[in-house]
Amino acid sequence: MSSDRKQTQLRLAPDVLAAGKDAAAARGLDFNKYVERLIAEDTTGARAAGMAAAQRLIDVHGDFLADLESDLDNRHAPAQQNRGAAA
């Protein structure tokens, strides 16, 4: 069975490796696929395009999102404070 994939080796600090493995797991990816995706996104411009789209969303809807977050925080804050006082 032949593959067009090449193998390489990385040397990472233990905390960087652990963070990468955690990030991969959180996305349902194995570590190799996660690193491959990061490189592809970085070299194709996909990451920059995603960040630009996120910034446009914040620019257009940022006030609404902030108000929504504040409203949700206010709705849940009393329940959290009461729970802590009862314990």
MOKA-V948791 format. One line per field, one symbol per residue. phi: phi as a letter, one per 40 degrees, with the letter a starting at -180 (. if undefined). psi: psi as a letter, one per 20 degrees, with the letter a starting at -180 (. if undefined). burial: b if it has 9 or more other ideal C-beta (glycine too) atoms within 8 Angstrom, else e. Layout:
BEGIN
phi = ???
psi = ???
burial = ???
END
This chain:
BEGIN
phi = .bbccbcbbbbbcdcccccccccccccgbccccccdcdccccccgcccccccccccccccbdccccccccccccccccccccccccc
psi = pqqjqqqrpqoqqhhggghghggghhjkqrgghggggggghhiiihgggghggghgggggjggghgggggggghhighhhghghhh.
burial = eeeeeeeeeeeeeeeebeebbebbeeeebebebbbebeebbeeeeeeeebeeeeeeebeeeeeebeeeeeeeeeeeeeeeeeeeeee
END
